[in-house]
Amino acid sequence: MKLFKKKQKSFKKQWKKSDNCKFNLIIHDNKLLVGKRNNSITQLTPIEIATAARRLLPSRAKRQNIALILPSSEFVATSLNLPAVAAQNLESVVSLQKESLLPGVTEPLLLAVQAPLEGERTIALWLPVKRAEELWQAFKQVGFFVRCIIPRPLIALPHKKSTPYFVYDEDNTNITGVEWSSGVIKNWLHVAKIDRENPNFEEQFEEALSTFSDIQQNWKTNLNDWKKLSKLPPRAYDYAFTPPSASAFLAKKTNKKNTTRISLLVLLVLASLGGGVSYAIDYQNKLEQQLFKLKKRTLNISRLRAEVGQINQTIGAIINFPDQPLIIILNSLNQVIPEDSWLVGFRIEGGKIKFEGYSPNPTALIEILTKIPQIYQVEQNRGTTTELGRKELRFGISFKLRNYDLASYWLEYFPKKR
């Protein structure tokens, strides 16, 4: 077992205990699980998930924070090496690396990251802002408040400090292995089950799993394994994603509480003035001071409300940005492209995807790609060529995303720009 030196971390998200969620909704395959009860979901659309939650949750849940536990396939994990000084402003540093970590991804993403162990890689988790916002809005429509979104493997972590620790999470389509050590994710292994049909890949995968055999493990392989969950481990909140609309709602709620406290303070001052005429002059001076402060605070509150309104307008442009389902497209390509063909270049822009690669029969690839329902207008964008020492042909193919309408979006939100 490898020993790790304890180190004071310079970066740590502060999640208040009062913000912890009272109700946890777990999605496993096409089931929504609440405690020991579950409900089937035909498709994992936000409104279907929210409707299923309404059938399962009691009415008192409408006044409580809710944690939505999503499968690992909803998230993207990246790793990078950073100098120790980067931990001082870790989120900003990692965000600046987004373009190199996720080439071709242009949509806004939420980030969850913690400072790594000394000398180790930083593991960062990403979630599309559009997906988080759509889920929050769908739950709002049925009267519930989604406080945070958490990757499913992290809720299987131990409640007491135990390091190192390994969680194995399996469903019908994916397998995720998470190595946890000293309060942070040390390794994140995620594979599609279909890839295990390749003998070489299967051998590599089993070899990777064997590296965790000496540490404490928790295997979750079916829906029943998640029914034993009573409450979330505190460490899971360190990698929780908060939808932007939830943050804006909480900020507005805090401002309202502050306004109420100021009003009560004024009432108390007025009541004290009525206690005796002898103190009238003294209280008058104090009241003028309080009113002066109250006016300043009222101006600040108005400014904050204006900022919240501006945030809502900005969020509207973000959540309605035409979705480019890059992960779905990549998974589809991975499933249909034969083993004797592979990609060497990939670019997505404005709903059009171009990629290059090698194949003994590029024409057959075009016929295969036309069967993917999310795309159309599949065609070669360059002639096939041969290279010295290769029997495969170099090809270039392009296609467009179906139902992708960037022009209408741009006209609605940026009518004065071209």
C-alpha positions as CSV (number, residue, x, y, z in Angstrom):
1,M,0.0,0.0,0.0
2,K,1.4,3.4,-0.9
3,L,1.7,5.9,1.9
4,F,0.9,9.5,1.3
5,K,2.3,12.5,3.2
6,K,-0.3,14.7,4.8
7,K,-0.2,18.2,3.3
8,Q,-2.1,21.4,4.2
9,K,-4.2,22.3,1.1
10,S,-4.3,25.9,0.0
11,F,-7.5,25.5,-1.9
12,K,-10.8,24.0,-0.6
13,K,-14.4,24.7,-1.5
14,Q,-16.4,25.6,1.6
15,W,-19.7,23.8,1.6
16,K,-21.8,24.8,4.6
17,K,-23.4,22.0,6.6
18,S,-26.7,23.9,6.5
19,D,-26.6,23.6,2.7
20,N,-26.5,19.8,2.8
21,C,-29.4,18.1,1.0
22,K,-32.3,16.4,2.8
23,F,-33.4,14.3,-0.2
24,N,-31.2,12.5,-2.7
25,L,-32.4,11.4,-6.1
26,I,-30.2,8.7,-7.7
27,I,-30.4,7.8,-11.4
28,H,-29.3,4.3,-12.3
29,D,-30.0,3.1,-15.8
30,N,-33.6,4.0,-16.5
31,K,-34.6,4.2,-12.8
32,L,-35.0,7.1,-10.4
33,L,-34.3,5.9,-6.9
34,V,-35.4,7.7,-3.7
35,G,-34.6,5.7,-0.6
36,K,-36.0,2.2,-1.2
37,R,-38.5,3.4,-3.8
38,N,-37.9,3.8,-7.5
39,N,-39.7,4.8,-10.6
40,S,-39.0,4.0,-14.3
41,I,-37.9,6.7,-16.8
42,T,-38.3,6.1,-20.5
43,Q,-35.7,8.7,-21.5
44,L,-33.4,10.7,-19.2
45,T,-34.8,14.1,-20.3
46,P,-35.0,16.8,-17.6
47,I,-38.8,16.9,-17.5
48,E,-39.2,13.1,-17.3
49,I,-36.7,13.0,-14.4
50,A,-38.5,15.8,-12.6
51,T,-41.9,14.2,-13.2
52,A,-40.7,10.9,-11.8
53,A,-39.3,12.8,-8.8
54,R,-42.7,14.4,-8.2
55,R,-44.3,10.9,-8.0
56,L,-41.7,9.6,-5.5
57,L,-41.0,12.6,-3.2
58,P,-43.3,13.7,-0.3
59,S,-44.8,17.2,-0.4
60,R,-42.5,18.4,2.4
61,A,-39.6,18.0,-0.1
62,K,-40.7,21.2,-1.8
63,R,-39.2,23.1,1.1
64,Q,-35.9,21.2,1.2
65,N,-32.6,21.1,-0.7
66,I,-32.4,18.2,-3.2
67,A,-29.3,16.5,-4.5
68,L,-29.5,15.0,-8.0
69,I,-27.1,12.1,-8.4
70,L,-26.3,11.5,-12.0
71,P,-24.4,8.6,-13.8
72,S,-20.7,9.2,-14.6
73,S,-21.5,9.3,-18.3
74,E,-23.0,12.8,-17.7
75,F,-19.6,14.1,-16.7
76,V,-16.2,14.4,-18.3
77,A,-13.0,13.9,-16.2
78,T,-9.7,15.4,-17.1
79,S,-6.3,15.2,-15.5
80,L,-3.4,17.6,-15.6
81,N,-0.1,18.4,-13.8
82,L,0.0,21.7,-12.1
83,P,2.7,23.4,-10.0
84,A,2.0,23.7,-6.3
85,V,1.6,27.5,-6.6
86,A,-1.5,27.0,-8.9
87,A,-3.5,25.7,-5.9
88,Q,-3.9,29.3,-4.7
89,N,-6.3,30.0,-7.5
90,L,-7.1,26.4,-8.7
91,E,-10.5,26.9,-10.4
92,S,-9.2,29.8,-12.5
93,V,-6.0,28.0,-13.5
94,V,-7.9,24.8,-14.5
95,S,-10.6,26.8,-16.4
96,L,-7.9,28.4,-18.5
97,Q,-6.7,25.0,-19.5
98,K,-10.2,23.9,-20.8
99,E,-9.4,24.5,-24.5
100,S,-6.4,22.2,-24.3
101,L,-8.0,19.6,-22.0
102,L,-11.2,19.4,-24.1
103,P,-10.4,20.4,-27.7
104,G,-13.4,21.1,-29.8
105,V,-15.7,21.7,-26.9
106,T,-17.1,25.3,-27.1
107,E,-20.2,25.1,-24.9
108,P,-20.0,26.5,-21.3
109,L,-19.1,24.0,-18.6
110,L,-19.3,23.9,-14.9
111,L,-16.1,22.8,-13.0
112,A,-15.5,20.8,-9.9
113,V,-11.9,20.4,-8.7
114,Q,-9.9,20.1,-5.5
115,A,-6.2,20.6,-4.9
116,P,-4.4,17.2,-5.4
117,L,-1.9,15.4,-3.2
118,E,1.6,16.7,-3.4
119,G,3.3,15.6,-6.6
120,E,0.0,14.0,-8.0
121,R,-2.1,14.9,-11.0
122,T,-5.1,17.2,-10.6
123,I,-8.4,15.5,-11.5
124,A,-11.1,17.9,-12.7
125,L,-14.8,17.1,-13.4
126,W,-16.9,19.0,-15.9
127,L,-20.6,19.3,-16.5
128,P,-22.4,21.2,-19.3
129,V,-24.1,24.4,-18.0
130,K,-27.0,23.7,-20.4
131,R,-27.7,20.3,-18.8
132,A,-27.5,21.6,-15.3
133,E,-29.8,24.6,-16.1
134,E,-32.4,22.4,-17.9
135,L,-32.6,20.0,-14.9
136,W,-32.9,22.9,-12.4
137,Q,-35.7,24.5,-14.5
138,A,-37.6,21.2,-14.9
139,F,-37.6,20.6,-11.2
140,K,-38.7,24.2,-10.6
141,Q,-41.7,23.6,-12.8
142,V,-42.8,20.7,-10.5
143,G,-42.1,22.7,-7.3
144,F,-38.7,21.3,-6.2
145,F,-35.3,23.0,-5.6
146,V,-32.2,21.2,-6.9
147,R,-29.4,22.5,-4.7
148,C,-26.6,20.5,-6.3
149,I,-25.7,17.8,-8.9
150,I,-23.2,15.1,-7.9
151,P,-21.5,12.2,-9.8
152,R,-22.9,8.9,-8.7
153,P,-19.7,7.1,-7.6
154,L,-18.8,9.8,-5.1
155,I,-21.9,9.1,-2.9
156,A,-20.5,5.6,-2.2
157,L,-17.5,7.1,-0.4
158,P,-17.2,6.3,3.3
159,H,-18.6,8.8,5.9
160,K,-15.6,8.5,8.1
161,K,-12.2,9.4,6.9
162,S,-10.7,6.3,5.2
163,T,-7.7,6.6,2.8
164,P,-7.1,5.3,0.3
165,Y,-10.5,4.0,-1.0
166,F,-11.8,2.6,-4.3
167,V,-15.4,2.8,-5.6
168,Y,-16.5,0.6,-8.5
169,D,-19.8,1.8,-10.1
170,E,-21.4,-0.3,-12.9
171,D,-24.7,0.1,-14.8
172,N,-26.0,-1.4,-18.1
173,T,-23.7,0.8,-20.4
174,N,-20.8,2.1,-18.4
175,I,-18.2,1.2,-15.7
176,T,-16.5,3.8,-13.5
177,G,-13.7,3.3,-11.0
178,V,-12.7,6.1,-8.6
179,E,-9.7,6.1,-6.4
180,W,-10.0,8.4,-3.4
181,S,-7.2,9.5,-1.2
182,S,-6.8,12.2,1.5
183,G,-10.1,13.8,0.6
184,V,-9.6,14.2,-3.2
185,I,-10.0,12.1,-6.3
186,K,-6.7,10.6,-7.2
187,N,-7.8,8.5,-10.3
188,W,-11.0,8.4,-12.4
189,L,-11.4,5.4,-14.7
190,H,-14.5,5.5,-17.0
191,V,-15.2,3.0,-19.8
192,A,-18.1,2.0,-22.0
193,K,-19.1,-1.7,-21.7
194,I,-19.1,-2.1,-25.4
195,D,-15.3,-1.5,-25.5
196,R,-14.8,-4.5,-23.3
197,E,-15.8,-6.7,-26.3
198,N,-12.3,-6.0,-27.7
199,P,-9.9,-8.6,-26.1
200,N,-7.0,-6.2,-26.0
201,F,-9.0,-3.4,-24.4
202,E,-10.5,-5.9,-21.9
203,E,-7.0,-7.1,-20.9
204,Q,-5.8,-3.5,-20.3
205,F,-9.0,-2.7,-18.3
206,E,-8.5,-5.7,-16.0
207,E,-4.9,-4.7,-15.5
208,A,-5.9,-1.2,-14.5
209,L,-8.4,-2.6,-12.0
210,S,-5.8,-4.8,-10.5
211,T,-3.8,-1.8,-9.4
212,F,-6.5,-1.0,-6.8
213,S,-6.7,-4.5,-5.3
214,D,-4.7,-3.7,-2.2
215,I,-6.9,-0.8,-1.0
216,Q,-10.4,-0.9,0.6
217,Q,-13.1,-1.2,-2.0
218,N,-16.8,-0.6,-2.4
219,W,-18.5,-2.3,-5.4
220,K,-21.9,-1.1,-6.7
221,T,-23.1,-3.2,-9.6
222,N,-26.9,-3.0,-9.6
223,L,-29.8,-0.8,-8.5
224,N,-30.3,-2.6,-5.1
225,D,-26.8,-1.6,-4.0
226,W,-27.9,2.1,-4.0
227,K,-31.0,1.5,-1.8
228,K,-28.9,1.3,1.3
229,L,-27.8,4.9,1.0
230,S,-29.3,7.0,3.9
231,K,-27.4,10.3,3.5
232,L,-24.5,11.6,1.4
233,P,-20.9,11.4,2.7
234,P,-19.6,15.0,3.5
235,R,-16.7,14.5,1.0
236,A,-19.1,14.1,-1.9
237,Y,-20.2,17.8,-1.6
238,D,-16.6,18.9,-2.4
239,Y,-17.3,17.8,-6.0
240,A,-20.9,19.1,-6.2
241,F,-22.1,21.2,-9.1
242,T,-24.5,24.1,-8.4
243,P,-26.7,25.2,-11.3
244,P,-26.2,29.0,-12.0
245,S,-29.9,29.6,-11.5
246,A,-29.7,27.9,-8.0
247,S,-26.8,30.2,-7.1
248,A,-28.8,33.3,-8.3
249,F,-31.9,32.2,-6.3
250,L,-29.8,31.7,-3.1
251,A,-28.2,35.1,-3.5
252,K,-31.6,36.7,-3.9
253,K,-32.9,34.9,-0.8
254,T,-30.0,36.1,1.2
255,N,-30.6,39.7,0.2
256,K,-34.2,39.4,1.2
257,K,-33.2,38.2,4.7
258,N,-30.9,41.1,5.1
259,T,-33.7,43.5,4.1
260,T,-36.0,42.0,6.7
261,R,-33.4,42.3,9.5
262,I,-32.9,46.0,8.7
263,S,-36.7,46.6,8.8
264,L,-36.9,44.9,12.2
265,L,-34.0,47.0,13.5
266,V,-35.8,50.2,12.5
267,L,-39.0,49.0,14.3
268,L,-37.0,48.3,17.4
269,V,-35.5,51.7,17.3
270,L,-39.0,53.3,16.9
271,A,-40.3,51.3,19.8
272,S,-37.5,52.4,22.0
273,L,-38.2,56.0,21.2
274,G,-41.7,55.6,22.6
275,G,-40.3,54.6,26.0
276,G,-39.8,58.1,27.3
277,V,-39.6,61.7,26.2
278,S,-36.4,62.2,28.2
279,Y,-34.5,60.1,25.7
280,A,-36.1,61.6,22.6
281,I,-33.2,63.8,21.6
282,D,-30.6,61.1,22.1
283,Y,-32.7,58.6,20.2
284,Q,-33.3,61.1,17.4
285,N,-29.6,61.4,16.7
286,K,-29.3,57.6,16.7
287,L,-32.3,57.2,14.4
288,E,-30.9,59.6,11.9
289,Q,-27.7,57.6,11.8
290,Q,-29.6,54.3,11.3
291,L,-31.7,55.9,8.6
292,F,-28.5,57.0,6.8
293,K,-27.1,53.5,6.9
294,L,-30.5,52.1,5.8
295,K,-30.5,54.3,2.7
296,K,-27.0,53.1,1.8
297,R,-28.0,49.5,2.3
298,T,-31.2,50.0,0.3
299,L,-29.2,51.4,-2.6
300,N,-26.9,48.4,-2.4
301,I,-29.9,46.0,-2.4
302,S,-31.3,47.7,-5.5
303,R,-27.9,47.4,-7.2
304,L,-27.8,43.7,-6.3
305,R,-31.3,43.1,-7.6
306,A,-30.3,44.8,-10.9
307,E,-27.2,42.6,-11.0
308,V,-29.4,39.5,-10.4
309,G,-31.6,40.6,-13.3
310,Q,-28.6,41.0,-15.5
311,I,-27.4,37.5,-14.5
312,N,-30.8,36.0,-15.5
313,Q,-30.5,37.7,-18.9
314,T,-27.0,36.3,-19.4
315,I,-28.1,32.9,-18.3
316,G,-30.8,32.9,-20.9
317,A,-28.3,33.3,-23.6
318,I,-26.2,30.5,-22.1
319,I,-28.9,27.8,-21.5
320,N,-30.5,28.4,-24.9
321,F,-27.2,28.1,-26.8
322,P,-27.8,25.3,-29.4
323,D,-26.5,22.1,-28.0
324,Q,-23.6,20.3,-29.7
325,P,-23.9,16.9,-28.1
326,L,-20.2,16.2,-28.5
327,I,-20.0,13.3,-26.0
328,I,-23.0,11.5,-27.7
329,I,-21.5,12.0,-31.1
330,L,-18.1,10.6,-30.0
331,N,-19.8,7.6,-28.3
332,S,-21.8,7.0,-31.5
333,L,-18.6,7.1,-33.7
334,N,-16.8,4.8,-31.2
335,Q,-19.6,2.3,-31.5
336,V,-20.0,2.2,-35.3
337,I,-16.4,2.8,-36.7
338,P,-14.8,-0.6,-37.4
339,E,-11.7,-1.7,-35.5
340,D,-9.6,-1.5,-38.7
341,S,-10.3,2.2,-39.0
342,W,-9.4,5.1,-36.7
343,L,-9.5,8.9,-36.4
344,V,-6.5,11.3,-36.2
345,G,-8.2,14.6,-36.4
346,F,-11.5,16.0,-35.1
347,R,-13.1,19.5,-35.3
348,I,-16.6,20.8,-34.5
349,E,-17.8,24.3,-35.2
350,G,-21.3,25.7,-35.7
351,G,-23.0,22.3,-35.9
352,K,-20.6,21.0,-38.5
353,I,-18.1,18.2,-37.7
354,K,-15.0,17.4,-39.7
355,F,-12.6,14.6,-39.0
356,E,-9.8,12.7,-40.7
357,G,-8.4,9.2,-40.2
358,Y,-7.3,6.0,-41.8
359,S,-9.4,3.2,-43.2
360,P,-9.1,0.4,-45.8
361,N,-12.5,1.4,-47.1
362,P,-13.5,5.1,-46.4
363,T,-16.6,4.8,-48.7
364,A,-18.1,2.1,-46.3
365,L,-17.6,4.5,-43.4
366,I,-19.9,7.0,-45.1
367,E,-22.6,4.4,-45.4
368,I,-22.2,3.5,-41.8
369,L,-22.3,7.1,-40.6
370,T,-25.6,7.8,-42.4
371,K,-27.3,5.5,-39.9
372,I,-26.6,7.8,-37.0
373,P,-29.9,9.6,-36.4
374,Q,-28.3,12.8,-34.9
375,I,-26.4,13.7,-38.1
376,Y,-27.0,14.3,-41.8
377,Q,-25.3,15.4,-45.0
378,V,-22.4,12.9,-44.6
379,E,-19.8,13.4,-47.3
380,Q,-16.1,13.3,-48.1
381,N,-14.5,16.7,-47.6
382,R,-11.2,15.7,-49.2
383,G,-9.9,13.0,-51.5
384,T,-8.5,9.8,-50.2
385,T,-4.7,9.4,-50.3
386,T,-2.2,6.7,-49.7
387,E,0.9,7.1,-47.5
388,L,4.1,5.2,-47.7
389,G,4.2,2.2,-45.5
390,R,0.4,2.1,-44.9
391,K,-2.2,-0.1,-46.5
392,E,-5.0,2.1,-45.1
393,L,-6.2,5.2,-47.0
394,R,-6.1,8.6,-45.5
395,F,-9.6,10.1,-45.7
396,G,-11.6,13.2,-44.6
397,I,-15.3,13.1,-43.8
398,S,-17.7,15.9,-42.7
399,F,-21.3,15.9,-41.5
400,K,-23.8,18.2,-39.9
401,L,-25.8,17.9,-36.6
402,R,-29.5,17.5,-37.2
403,N,-31.8,20.1,-35.6
404,Y,-28.9,22.5,-34.9
405,D,-30.1,26.0,-35.6
406,L,-27.3,28.5,-34.7
407,A,-28.8,31.2,-37.0
408,S,-32.1,31.5,-35.1
409,Y,-30.3,31.6,-31.7
410,W,-27.9,34.3,-32.9
411,L,-30.8,36.4,-34.3
412,E,-32.7,36.2,-31.0
413,Y,-29.9,37.0,-28.6
414,F,-27.5,39.0,-30.7
415,P,-29.7,40.7,-33.4
416,K,-27.3,43.6,-33.9
417,K,-24.2,41.4,-34.4
418,R,-23.2,39.4,-37.4
